[in-house]
Structure formats: C-alpha cells, structure tokens
Amino acid sequence: MRHQKILQDKLQSQFGYNDYKNYLQKEATEAVYKNEKDIYICMPSGFGKSLCFQLPITIKDNSFAIVISPTIASATHQVNYLKSKQILVYNWDAYTSKKIKFKIKQEMKSRRPKIKLLYITPEQYISSSFQIILKNIQPNVLSYFVIDEVHCLSPWSHDYRHSYRKFVEWPLKRPNVPIIAVTASATKEVIEDIFKTLQMKDPLIFTMPVFRSNLFHDIWFIDNLPDPVQHLKQFIVESLGHVDMSVPKVSILI
C-alpha cells in the first residue's frame, strides 16, 4: 500500500533505519498513521515503541500530535533525539521560557503548523492557559494524543503517580482525535484501568512479551563465598571480556 511505502522511505531517510525492529513495531506504526482508532502499545524498553507515534506524524501535512509525558528527563531525551533528525518538536514544562511558549502557541493556533510533536507534562497540560489553547486548535490539525508511560496513571501500577492521573479528570479527547497509550509493561489490572480511565473503547492492542533472553537474575549469598571481592572481579571479567583490573597508581600532592 502507498502509505506503507511512504513510512518505509521516511524511516530510512529521516530516522536512518533500513527497516523496523520487529513486525509488531511496523504494524503499530501503520495503525497510528491510519488514525482511525484508539491504540494501546506495550513493548519492552529498547524495542522502539516511541517510533510508533513519532514516525507517522512526520509524514502528515499541517498537523501535529501532543505527547503527555510524566518525566521531564524522558521527554527532553526524546525531544533532543528528534531535533537531531531535523524534526520540529518542543517541550512544554515548568522550565519552558515564555518566549518558547509563545512560539508553541502560535504553532498550535495555525492552520498549517510546522511543529510535529509537543511534549508536555501533565501538570502543564491541566493548566487553564493550556486548556484554552487546546480548545482553540483548528479542526483536523491535532492528529492524536500520546500518553507516554501510561501505566503511571493507574493505582494498580508500582509506578503510580497521583499527579499523572489528575490530567484525565480534564477534557482529554477532542472529537475524532485518537489516544495512543504507550508503556513498557503493565499487568492485566493496570491495562483494564487504563482503558477505563482514558475511556478507550475497543482500542487496537499491540503487545510484546517482556521476557528478554539476554537478561536474567543471578543471586549469590555473600556468606557462602570464600572471597566475595575475587568473585565480583571474575564476574566483571566474564561479562565484559578482558579488563585490566590492576590497581592504578595514584600520585598524591600535599
């Protein structure tokens, strides 16, 4: 199909990847591009779930998406990465200057915005000033909402954040604007709570098992080791290959 070819070309030309990391990433990305339904994406860290909502918006003319992120550090990392790919994105958090906020407002009010993604904290999202801007966005300009680290809004989650759940008490959805809920892991109870809280009706679901063949737990009781330091040294050598474990010479100037 034509949109598949366009996405594939953009994946290579702007993001620098010859292909998707896996079939699920490809399917989820194409579903986000179609923009027809709410979508739930659950992939382990490192499997490219962010690309699923970043890539589609870059080939949509005169439209942008809003990403609600619970952590400034995570949002800043993604913004810097996208800027390095020559994609116009902005952060809106407690540290954003008035000058930058003014630029963002102008972009959001435009019928032909150049901005592609706006990352915003839930605290800033629920502010009255931002809600006014949100209501005045031109029809068909806002493609979709992304709720990143969506498990954080559920009390069933170990990462539950009350402040993150508060934003759903405000009007989140605009007519015909889908929600893309993204997380690295969630239990059955958390998923059900996410769908109920965000009022996601019959969403498309893309999930991948969290099992990682290259990760495992190995527990040693220190009291059972004849030489704990030597054991740790051997573990480091086996894990990293040949490492010079000799004690470096240190000169102390008095």
VEXFIMI-269253 format. One record per residue (C-alpha): residue number from 1; x, y, z. Coordinates in Angstrom, 1 decimal. Example, Ala and Ser with C-alpha at 12.3 -4.5 7.8 and 13.67 -1.06 7.14 Angstrom:
2
<r><i>1</i><px>12.3</px><py>-4.5</py><pz>7.8</pz></r>
<r><i>2</i><px>13.7</px><py>-1.1</py><pz>7.1</pz></r>
***
This chain:
254
<r><i>1</i><px>0.0</px><py>0.0</py><pz>0.0</pz></r>
<r><i>2</i><px>1.1</px><py>3.6</py><pz>-0.7</pz></r>
<r><i>3</i><px>1.3</px><py>4.7</py><pz>3.0</pz></r>
<r><i>4</i><px>3.5</px><py>1.7</py><pz>3.8</pz></r>
<r><i>5</i><px>6.0</px><py>2.8</py><pz>1.2</pz></r>
<r><i>6</i><px>5.9</px><py>6.4</py><pz>2.4</pz></r>
<r><i>7</i><px>6.5</px><py>5.3</py><pz>6.0</pz></r>
<r><i>8</i><px>9.3</px><py>3.0</py><pz>5.0</pz></r>
<r><i>9</i><px>11.0</px><py>5.7</py><pz>3.0</pz></r>
<r><i>10</i><px>10.7</px><py>8.2</py><pz>5.8</pz></r>
<r><i>11</i><px>12.1</px><py>5.6</py><pz>8.3</pz></r>
<r><i>12</i><px>15.2</px><py>5.4</py><pz>6.2</pz></r>
<r><i>13</i><px>15.6</px><py>9.0</py><pz>5.0</pz></r>
<r><i>14</i><px>15.0</px><py>10.8</py><pz>8.3</pz></r>
<r><i>15</i><px>15.4</px><py>8.2</py><pz>11.1</pz></r>
<r><i>16</i><px>18.3</px><py>6.4</py><pz>9.5</pz></r>
<r><i>17</i><px>16.9</px><py>2.8</py><pz>9.9</pz></r>
<r><i>18</i><px>16.8</px><py>0.4</py><pz>7.0</pz></r>
<r><i>19</i><px>13.8</px><py>-1.5</py><pz>8.4</pz></r>
<r><i>20</i><px>11.6</px><py>-1.8</py><pz>11.5</pz></r>
<r><i>21</i><px>13.0</px><py>-3.5</py><pz>14.6</pz></r>
<r><i>22</i><px>10.2</px><py>-6.1</py><pz>14.5</pz></r>
<r><i>23</i><px>6.9</px><py>-6.9</py><pz>12.9</pz></r>
<r><i>24</i><px>4.8</px><py>-5.5</py><pz>15.8</pz></r>
<r><i>25</i><px>6.5</px><py>-2.1</py><pz>15.6</pz></r>
<r><i>26</i><px>5.7</px><py>-2.0</py><pz>11.9</pz></r>
<r><i>27</i><px>2.0</px><py>-2.9</py><pz>12.5</pz></r>
<r><i>28</i><px>1.6</px><py>-0.4</py><pz>15.3</pz></r>
<r><i>29</i><px>3.2</px><py>2.4</py><pz>13.4</pz></r>
<r><i>30</i><px>0.9</px><py>1.8</py><pz>10.4</pz></r>
<r><i>31</i><px>-2.1</px><py>1.7</py><pz>12.7</pz></r>
<r><i>32</i><px>-1.1</px><py>5.1</py><pz>14.2</pz></r>
<r><i>33</i><px>-0.7</px><py>6.6</py><pz>10.8</pz></r>
<r><i>34</i><px>-4.2</px><py>5.5</py><pz>9.7</pz></r>
<r><i>35</i><px>-5.5</px><py>7.4</py><pz>12.8</pz></r>
<r><i>36</i><px>-8.8</px><py>5.6</py><pz>12.9</pz></r>
<r><i>37</i><px>-9.0</px><py>4.2</py><pz>16.5</pz></r>
<r><i>38</i><px>-7.5</px><py>4.5</py><pz>20.0</pz></r>
<r><i>39</i><px>-4.4</px><py>2.3</py><pz>20.3</pz></r>
<r><i>40</i><px>-2.6</px><py>0.6</py><pz>23.2</pz></r>
<r><i>41</i><px>1.1</px><py>-0.2</py><pz>22.6</pz></r>
<r><i>42</i><px>3.1</px><py>-2.3</py><pz>25.1</pz></r>
<r><i>43</i><px>6.7</px><py>-3.0</py><pz>24.2</pz></r>
<r><i>44</i><px>9.8</px><py>-3.6</py><pz>26.4</pz></r>
<r><i>45</i><px>12.4</px><py>-0.8</py><pz>26.6</pz></r>
<r><i>46</i><px>14.6</px><py>-0.8</py><pz>23.6</pz></r>
<r><i>47</i><px>12.1</px><py>-2.3</py><pz>21.2</pz></r>
<r><i>48</i><px>11.2</px><py>1.1</py><pz>19.6</pz></r>
<r><i>49</i><px>7.7</px><py>1.9</py><pz>20.9</pz></r>
<r><i>50</i><px>8.3</px><py>5.6</py><pz>20.7</pz></r>
<r><i>51</i><px>8.9</px><py>5.3</py><pz>16.9</pz></r>
<r><i>52</i><px>5.4</px><py>4.0</py><pz>16.6</pz></r>
<r><i>53</i><px>4.0</px><py>7.5</py><pz>17.2</pz></r>
<r><i>54</i><px>7.0</px><py>9.6</py><pz>16.1</pz></r>
<r><i>55</i><px>7.3</px><py>8.4</py><pz>12.6</pz></r>
<r><i>56</i><px>3.6</px><py>8.7</py><pz>11.4</pz></r>
<r><i>57</i><px>3.3</px><py>12.4</py><pz>12.3</pz></r>
<r><i>58</i><px>6.3</px><py>13.3</py><pz>10.2</pz></r>
<r><i>59</i><px>4.5</px><py>12.5</py><pz>7.0</pz></r>
<r><i>60</i><px>1.2</px><py>14.1</py><pz>7.9</pz></r>
<r><i>61</i><px>1.0</px><py>17.6</py><pz>6.4</pz></r>
<r><i>62</i><px>-0.3</px><py>20.5</py><pz>8.5</pz></r>
<r><i>63</i><px>-0.9</px><py>18.5</py><pz>11.7</pz></r>
<r><i>64</i><px>0.9</px><py>17.7</py><pz>14.9</pz></r>
<r><i>65</i><px>0.5</px><py>15.4</py><pz>18.0</pz></r>
<r><i>66</i><px>0.6</px><py>16.1</py><pz>21.7</pz></r>
<r><i>67</i><px>2.6</px><py>13.7</py><pz>23.9</pz></r>
<r><i>68</i><px>1.8</px><py>13.8</py><pz>27.6</pz></r>
<r><i>69</i><px>4.9</px><py>12.6</py><pz>29.5</pz></r>
<r><i>70</i><px>5.3</px><py>12.2</py><pz>33.3</pz></r>
<r><i>71</i><px>9.0</px><py>12.8</py><pz>33.4</pz></r>
<r><i>72</i><px>10.8</px><py>15.9</py><pz>32.1</pz></r>
<r><i>73</i><px>14.1</px><py>13.9</py><pz>31.6</pz></r>
<r><i>74</i><px>12.4</px><py>11.3</py><pz>29.4</pz></r>
<r><i>75</i><px>10.6</px><py>14.0</py><pz>27.3</pz></r>
<r><i>76</i><px>13.8</px><py>16.0</py><pz>26.9</pz></r>
<r><i>77</i><px>15.7</px><py>13.0</py><pz>25.7</pz></r>
<r><i>78</i><px>13.1</px><py>12.3</py><pz>23.0</pz></r>
<r><i>79</i><px>12.9</px><py>15.9</py><pz>22.0</pz></r>
<r><i>80</i><px>16.7</px><py>16.2</py><pz>21.6</pz></r>
<r><i>81</i><px>16.7</px><py>13.0</py><pz>19.6</pz></r>
<r><i>82</i><px>14.0</px><py>14.2</py><pz>17.2</pz></r>
<r><i>83</i><px>15.7</px><py>17.6</py><pz>16.8</pz></r>
<r><i>84</i><px>18.8</px><py>15.8</py><pz>15.7</pz></r>
<r><i>85</i><px>16.7</px><py>14.3</py><pz>13.0</pz></r>
<r><i>86</i><px>15.6</px><py>17.8</py><pz>11.9</pz></r>
<r><i>87</i><px>12.1</px><py>17.3</py><pz>13.2</pz></r>
<r><i>88</i><px>10.4</px><py>20.3</py><pz>14.7</pz></r>
<r><i>89</i><px>9.4</px><py>19.4</py><pz>18.3</pz></r>
<r><i>90</i><px>9.0</px><py>21.3</py><pz>21.5</pz></r>
<r><i>91</i><px>9.0</px><py>20.7</py><pz>25.3</pz></r>
<r><i>92</i><px>6.4</px><py>22.4</py><pz>27.5</pz></r>
<r><i>93</i><px>7.2</px><py>22.0</py><pz>31.1</pz></r>
<r><i>94</i><px>7.9</px><py>24.2</py><pz>34.2</pz></r>
<r><i>95</i><px>11.3</px><py>25.3</py><pz>32.7</pz></r>
<r><i>96</i><px>10.0</px><py>26.4</py><pz>29.3</pz></r>
<r><i>97</i><px>10.5</px><py>30.1</py><pz>28.8</pz></r>
<r><i>98</i><px>7.7</px><py>32.5</py><pz>27.9</pz></r>
<r><i>99</i><px>9.4</px><py>33.1</py><pz>24.5</pz></r>
<r><i>100</i><px>9.2</px><py>29.4</py><pz>23.6</pz></r>
<r><i>101</i><px>5.7</px><py>29.1</py><pz>24.9</pz></r>
<r><i>102</i><px>4.6</px><py>31.9</py><pz>22.7</pz></r>
<r><i>103</i><px>6.1</px><py>30.2</py><pz>19.7</pz></r>
<r><i>104</i><px>4.3</px><py>27.0</py><pz>20.6</pz></r>
<r><i>105</i><px>1.0</px><py>28.8</py><pz>21.0</pz></r>
<r><i>106</i><px>1.4</px><py>30.3</py><pz>17.5</pz></r>
<r><i>107</i><px>2.1</px><py>26.9</py><pz>16.0</pz></r>
<r><i>108</i><px>-0.9</px><py>25.4</py><pz>17.8</pz></r>
<r><i>109</i><px>-3.3</px><py>28.1</py><pz>16.6</pz></r>
<r><i>110</i><px>-2.1</px><py>27.9</py><pz>13.0</pz></r>
<r><i>111</i><px>-4.0</px><py>26.1</py><pz>10.2</pz></r>
<r><i>112</i><px>-0.6</px><py>25.0</py><pz>8.8</pz></r>
<r><i>113</i><px>1.6</px><py>24.3</py><pz>11.8</pz></r>
<r><i>114</i><px>5.2</px><py>23.2</py><pz>11.2</pz></r>
<r><i>115</i><px>5.5</px><py>21.6</py><pz>14.6</pz></r>
<r><i>116</i><px>5.2</px><py>17.8</py><pz>14.6</pz></r>
<r><i>117</i><px>5.2</px><py>16.9</py><pz>18.3</pz></r>
<r><i>118</i><px>4.6</px><py>18.8</py><pz>21.5</pz></r>
<r><i>119</i><px>5.8</px><py>17.0</py><pz>24.7</pz></r>
<r><i>120</i><px>4.1</px><py>18.3</py><pz>27.8</pz></r>
<r><i>121</i><px>3.9</px><py>17.4</py><pz>31.5</pz></r>
<r><i>122</i><px>0.5</px><py>16.5</py><pz>33.0</pz></r>
<r><i>123</i><px>0.8</px><py>19.5</py><pz>35.4</pz></r>
<r><i>124</i><px>1.2</px><py>21.9</py><pz>32.5</pz></r>
<r><i>125</i><px>-1.5</px><py>20.2</py><pz>30.4</pz></r>
<r><i>126</i><px>-4.2</px><py>20.7</py><pz>33.0</pz></r>
<r><i>127</i><px>-3.3</px><py>24.4</py><pz>33.4</pz></r>
<r><i>128</i><px>-6.2</px><py>26.7</py><pz>32.5</pz></r>
<r><i>129</i><px>-4.0</px><py>28.6</py><pz>30.0</pz></r>
<r><i>130</i><px>-3.1</px><py>25.5</py><pz>28.1</pz></r>
<r><i>131</i><px>-6.7</px><py>24.2</py><pz>28.1</pz></r>
<r><i>132</i><px>-7.8</px><py>27.4</py><pz>26.4</pz></r>
<r><i>133</i><px>-5.2</px><py>26.9</py><pz>23.7</pz></r>
<r><i>134</i><px>-6.3</px><py>23.3</py><pz>23.3</pz></r>
<r><i>135</i><px>-9.9</px><py>24.3</py><pz>22.7</pz></r>
<r><i>136</i><px>-8.9</px><py>26.8</py><pz>20.0</pz></r>
<r><i>137</i><px>-6.9</px><py>24.3</py><pz>17.9</pz></r>
<r><i>138</i><px>-8.2</px><py>24.3</py><pz>14.3</pz></r>
<r><i>139</i><px>-10.2</px><py>21.3</py><pz>13.1</pz></r>
<r><i>140</i><px>-8.1</px><py>18.4</py><pz>11.8</pz></r>
<r><i>141</i><px>-4.8</px><py>20.0</py><pz>12.9</pz></r>
<r><i>142</i><px>-4.4</px><py>17.8</py><pz>16.0</pz></r>
<r><i>143</i><px>-3.8</px><py>14.2</py><pz>14.8</pz></r>
<r><i>144</i><px>-3.7</px><py>12.3</py><pz>18.1</pz></r>
<r><i>145</i><px>-2.8</px><py>12.4</py><pz>21.8</pz></r>
<r><i>146</i><px>0.0</px><py>10.2</py><pz>23.1</pz></r>
<r><i>147</i><px>0.0</px><py>9.1</py><pz>26.8</pz></r>
<r><i>148</i><px>3.6</px><py>8.0</py><pz>27.4</pz></r>
<r><i>149</i><px>4.4</px><py>5.7</py><pz>30.4</pz></r>
<r><i>150</i><px>0.6</px><py>5.3</py><pz>30.6</pz></r>
<r><i>151</i><px>0.9</px><py>2.7</py><pz>33.4</pz></r>
<r><i>152</i><px>1.8</px><py>5.6</py><pz>35.8</pz></r>
<r><i>153</i><px>-1.8</px><py>6.7</py><pz>35.9</pz></r>
<r><i>154</i><px>-3.1</px><py>3.5</py><pz>37.4</pz></r>
<r><i>155</i><px>-3.1</px><py>2.9</py><pz>41.2</pz></r>
<r><i>156</i><px>-2.5</px><py>-0.8</py><pz>40.3</pz></r>
<r><i>157</i><px>0.9</px><py>0.1</py><pz>39.0</pz></r>
<r><i>158</i><px>4.1</px><py>0.1</py><pz>41.0</pz></r>
<r><i>159</i><px>5.0</px><py>3.4</py><pz>39.4</pz></r>
<r><i>160</i><px>1.6</px><py>5.1</py><pz>40.2</pz></r>
<r><i>161</i><px>1.7</px><py>8.9</py><pz>40.3</pz></r>
<r><i>162</i><px>-1.3</px><py>10.7</py><pz>41.6</pz></r>
<r><i>163</i><px>-0.4</px><py>13.8</py><pz>39.7</pz></r>
<r><i>164</i><px>-0.3</px><py>11.9</py><pz>36.4</pz></r>
<r><i>165</i><px>-3.8</px><py>10.5</py><pz>36.9</pz></r>
<r><i>166</i><px>-5.2</px><py>14.0</py><pz>37.6</pz></r>
<r><i>167</i><px>-5.0</px><py>15.2</py><pz>34.0</pz></r>
<r><i>168</i><px>-7.6</px><py>12.6</py><pz>32.9</pz></r>
<r><i>169</i><px>-10.1</px><py>14.4</py><pz>35.0</pz></r>
<r><i>170</i><px>-9.9</px><py>17.2</py><pz>32.4</pz></r>
<r><i>171</i><px>-11.3</px><py>17.1</py><pz>28.9</pz></r>
<r><i>172</i><px>-8.6</px><py>15.0</py><pz>27.1</pz></r>
<r><i>173</i><px>-10.2</px><py>14.0</py><pz>23.9</pz></r>
<r><i>174</i><px>-11.4</px><py>16.2</py><pz>21.1</pz></r>
<r><i>175</i><px>-13.8</px><py>14.7</py><pz>18.6</pz></r>
<r><i>176</i><px>-12.1</px><py>12.3</py><pz>16.2</pz></r>
<r><i>177</i><px>-8.7</px><py>12.6</py><pz>17.9</pz></r>
<r><i>178</i><px>-7.5</px><py>9.2</py><pz>19.0</pz></r>
<r><i>179</i><px>-5.5</px><py>8.3</py><pz>22.1</pz></r>
<r><i>180</i><px>-2.2</px><py>6.4</py><pz>21.7</pz></r>
<r><i>181</i><px>-1.4</px><py>4.8</py><pz>25.1</pz></r>
<r><i>182</i><px>2.2</px><py>3.7</py><pz>25.4</pz></r>
<r><i>183</i><px>4.1</px><py>1.7</py><pz>28.1</pz></r>
<r><i>184</i><px>6.9</px><py>-0.9</py><pz>28.5</pz></r>
<r><i>185</i><px>4.9</px><py>-3.1</py><pz>30.9</pz></r>
<r><i>186</i><px>1.5</px><py>-3.4</py><pz>32.5</pz></r>
<r><i>187</i><px>-0.4</px><py>-6.1</py><pz>34.3</pz></r>
<r><i>188</i><px>-4.0</px><py>-7.1</py><pz>33.4</pz></r>
<r><i>189</i><px>-5.4</px><py>-4.9</py><pz>36.2</pz></r>
<r><i>190</i><px>-3.4</px><py>-1.9</py><pz>35.0</pz></r>
<r><i>191</i><px>-4.4</px><py>-2.4</py><pz>31.4</pz></r>
<r><i>192</i><px>-8.1</px><py>-2.6</py><pz>32.3</pz></r>
<r><i>193</i><px>-7.8</px><py>0.5</py><pz>34.5</pz></r>
<r><i>194</i><px>-6.0</px><py>2.4</py><pz>31.6</pz></r>
<r><i>195</i><px>-8.8</px><py>1.6</py><pz>29.2</pz></r>
<r><i>196</i><px>-11.5</px><py>2.6</py><pz>31.7</pz></r>
<r><i>197</i><px>-9.8</px><py>5.8</py><pz>32.9</pz></r>
<r><i>198</i><px>-9.0</px><py>7.0</py><pz>29.3</pz></r>
<r><i>199</i><px>-12.4</px><py>5.8</py><pz>28.0</pz></r>
<r><i>200</i><px>-10.7</px><py>3.9</py><pz>25.3</pz></r>
<r><i>201</i><px>-13.4</px><py>2.0</py><pz>23.5</pz></r>
<r><i>202</i><px>-12.4</px><py>-1.1</py><pz>21.6</pz></r>
<r><i>203</i><px>-8.8</px><py>0.0</py><pz>21.1</pz></r>
<r><i>204</i><px>-6.3</px><py>-1.7</py><pz>18.8</pz></r>
<r><i>205</i><px>-3.8</px><py>-3.5</py><pz>21.0</pz></r>
<r><i>206</i><px>-0.2</px><py>-4.2</py><pz>20.2</pz></r>
<r><i>207</i><px>1.7</px><py>-6.0</py><pz>22.9</pz></r>
<r><i>208</i><px>5.0</px><py>-7.9</py><pz>23.1</pz></r>
<r><i>209</i><px>6.2</px><py>-10.2</py><pz>26.0</pz></r>
<r><i>210</i><px>8.5</px><py>-8.5</py><pz>28.4</pz></r>
<r><i>211</i><px>10.8</px><py>-11.6</py><pz>28.5</pz></r>
<r><i>212</i><px>14.4</px><py>-10.8</py><pz>27.5</pz></r>
<r><i>213</i><px>16.7</px><py>-13.7</py><pz>26.7</pz></r>
<r><i>214</i><px>19.7</px><py>-11.5</py><pz>27.4</pz></r>
<r><i>215</i><px>18.6</px><py>-10.5</py><pz>30.9</pz></r>
<r><i>216</i><px>18.4</px><py>-12.8</py><pz>34.0</pz></r>
<r><i>217</i><px>18.7</px><py>-12.7</py><pz>37.8</pz></r>
<r><i>218</i><px>21.7</px><py>-14.4</py><pz>39.4</pz></r>
<r><i>219</i><px>21.7</px><py>-14.3</py><pz>43.2</pz></r>
<r><i>220</i><px>24.8</px><py>-15.2</py><pz>45.3</pz></r>
<r><i>221</i><px>24.8</px><py>-15.2</py><pz>49.1</pz></r>
<r><i>222</i><px>27.9</px><py>-13.3</py><pz>50.2</pz></r>
<r><i>223</i><px>28.3</px><py>-15.5</py><pz>53.3</pz></r>
<r><i>224</i><px>28.7</px><py>-18.6</py><pz>51.0</pz></r>
<r><i>225</i><px>31.6</px><py>-17.0</py><pz>49.0</pz></r>
<r><i>226</i><px>35.1</px><py>-17.7</py><pz>50.2</pz></r>
<r><i>227</i><px>36.3</px><py>-14.5</py><pz>48.5</pz></r>
<r><i>228</i><px>33.5</px><py>-12.0</py><pz>47.6</pz></r>
<r><i>229</i><px>35.8</px><py>-9.5</py><pz>46.0</pz></r>
<r><i>230</i><px>37.5</px><py>-12.1</py><pz>43.8</pz></r>
<r><i>231</i><px>34.1</px><py>-13.4</py><pz>42.8</pz></r>
<r><i>232</i><px>33.0</px><py>-9.9</py><pz>41.8</pz></r>
<r><i>233</i><px>36.2</px><py>-9.4</py><pz>39.8</pz></r>
<r><i>234</i><px>35.7</px><py>-12.7</py><pz>38.0</pz></r>
<r><i>235</i><px>32.1</px><py>-11.8</py><pz>37.2</pz></r>
<r><i>236</i><px>33.2</px><py>-8.4</py><pz>35.7</pz></r>
<r><i>237</i><px>35.9</px><py>-10.1</py><pz>33.6</pz></r>
<r><i>238</i><px>33.5</px><py>-12.7</py><pz>32.2</pz></r>
<r><i>239</i><px>30.8</px><py>-10.1</py><pz>31.5</pz></r>
<r><i>240</i><px>33.0</px><py>-7.5</py><pz>29.8</pz></r>
<r><i>241</i><px>35.8</px><py>-9.6</py><pz>28.4</pz></r>
<r><i>242</i><px>39.4</px><py>-8.8</py><pz>29.2</pz></r>
<r><i>243</i><px>39.6</px><py>-5.9</py><pz>31.6</pz></r>
<r><i>244</i><px>42.7</px><py>-4.5</py><pz>33.3</pz></r>
<r><i>245</i><px>41.7</px><py>-5.0</py><pz>36.9</pz></r>
<r><i>246</i><px>45.1</px><py>-3.8</py><pz>38.3</pz></r>
<r><i>247</i><px>45.1</px><py>-1.0</py><pz>40.8</pz></r>
<r><i>248</i><px>46.1</px><py>2.2</py><pz>39.1</pz></r>
<r><i>249</i><px>49.0</px><py>4.2</py><pz>40.5</pz></r>
<r><i>250</i><px>47.8</px><py>7.4</py><pz>42.2</pz></r>
<r><i>251</i><px>50.0</px><py>10.4</py><pz>42.9</pz></r>
<r><i>252</i><px>49.0</px><py>12.5</py><pz>45.9</pz></r>
<r><i>253</i><px>50.2</px><py>16.1</py><pz>46.1</pz></r>
<r><i>254</i><px>50.3</px><py>17.6</py><pz>49.5</pz></r>
***
